[in-house]
Structures are given as C-alpha cells and as structure tokens.
C-alpha cells in the first residue's frame, strides 16, 4: 500500500513541477487532464503541502477571483484563465463571467 501512495505523490510532484512553467490554460489542462470526470482537468493532490495556485504563481499567473482557498480563478501571462473548484479545473472564468455553467454550484 505504501508503494501505491509513493507513486501517487510522485505523480502529484511531477504535475506541480510542470505547472510551475505553465504559460496558458492549455498547458494546465494538458498537465491535469482527467478522464471520467465532468471537468477537463483534475488535481488529486489537494491534501498535500503544495497547491496548484502556488505552482501557477511561480509561473507568473495572477489570482483574479477567490471565494475560498479551494475555489478561485487565475489568469495566465497570455491572458487565458482557469477556474479551480475543489480539485476540478475548468478553462476560463467560471465564477460567473464567461465560461458557461459548471456541474455544481460554487456557493
């Protein structure tokens, strides 16, 4: 069981490392691509020490909107955006501005 956890956290560390150089929303969605979920991207390491937000800030992204530490929108250096909601990652500003409905309410 420990080996499986080690592999899981190694994958998370690799994702975070790649996110530190993400230049746009396409990069983020490629790095965090998910299958079998409603969202096009998913980050499974939200219980760890590092966050998607921290990694993207390192890459030059800026926080645009935040409701909670697990619900926010960020803008890339190229102007593209992602919205992070409890591990799910969506293209665009999903807090009500431009990307259409999400699968569950934010509030």
Beta strands, then each sheet from edge to edge (+ up, - down):
strand 1: 41-42
strand 2: 62-68
strand 3: 71-75
strand 4: 81-85
strand 5: 88-91
sheet 1: 1+ 5- 4+ 3- 2+
end
